[in-house]
Amino acid sequence: MPIVVRIDVELARRKMSVGEFAEKVGLTPANVSVLKNGRAKAVRFSTLEAMCRVLECQPGDLLEWVEDEE
């Protein structure tokens, strides 16, 4: 998948657990795991906004486009 999700990197930088992050964002830990592991097909802007607010970062810190290797 050409979009790489970097939530785990930002959580590690802040020494924040998935459970704490999920609670602050308003998601279940299972849904955070789906996002974190790149299995999500879409992300709502309101969810992205909440994640950026909690992590005090920009959307580009959480999502990265990479060239698809074919």
C-alpha positions as CSV (number, residue, x, y, z in Angstrom):
1,M,0.0,0.0,0.0
2,P,1.5,3.3,-1.0
3,I,0.2,5.2,2.1
4,V,2.3,4.3,5.3
5,V,0.8,5.1,8.7
6,R,3.3,6.4,11.2
7,I,1.1,6.5,14.3
8,D,3.5,4.1,16.1
9,V,6.4,6.4,15.6
10,E,4.6,9.4,17.0
11,L,3.3,7.3,20.0
12,A,6.9,6.2,20.7
13,R,8.2,9.7,20.6
14,R,5.7,10.7,23.3
15,K,5.9,7.5,25.2
16,M,2.2,7.2,24.9
17,S,0.4,3.8,25.0
18,V,-2.2,2.8,22.4
19,G,-4.8,2.6,25.2
20,E,-4.1,6.1,26.4
21,F,-4.1,7.4,22.8
22,A,-7.3,5.7,22.0
23,E,-9.0,7.1,25.0
24,K,-7.9,10.7,24.3
25,V,-8.8,10.4,20.6
26,G,-12.2,8.7,21.2
27,L,-11.5,5.4,19.4
28,T,-11.3,1.9,20.6
29,P,-7.8,0.4,21.0
30,A,-8.9,-2.1,18.3
31,N,-9.6,0.7,15.8
32,V,-6.3,2.4,16.7
33,S,-4.6,-1.0,15.9
34,V,-6.3,-1.2,12.6
35,L,-5.1,2.4,11.7
36,K,-1.6,1.8,13.1
37,N,-1.1,-1.5,11.2
38,G,-2.2,0.0,7.9
39,R,-5.3,-2.1,7.6
40,A,-7.7,0.9,7.4
41,K,-9.2,1.7,4.1
42,A,-10.2,5.3,5.1
43,V,-9.8,7.8,7.9
44,R,-12.3,10.6,8.6
45,F,-10.9,14.1,8.8
46,S,-12.5,14.5,12.2
47,T,-10.5,11.4,13.4
48,L,-7.3,12.7,11.8
49,E,-7.9,16.1,13.4
50,A,-8.3,14.5,16.8
51,M,-5.1,12.4,16.4
52,C,-3.2,15.5,15.4
53,R,-4.6,17.4,18.3
54,V,-3.7,14.7,20.8
55,L,-0.2,14.2,19.4
56,E,0.4,17.9,18.6
57,C,1.5,17.1,15.1
58,Q,0.6,17.6,11.5
59,P,-1.2,15.1,9.3
60,G,2.0,14.5,7.3
61,D,3.6,13.3,10.5
62,L,1.1,10.5,10.7
63,L,0.6,9.6,7.0
64,E,3.3,9.2,4.3
65,W,2.9,8.4,0.6
66,V,5.6,6.0,-0.8
67,E,6.2,4.9,-4.3
68,D,4.5,1.5,-5.0
69,E,7.0,-1.1,-5.9
70,E,5.8,-3.1,-8.9
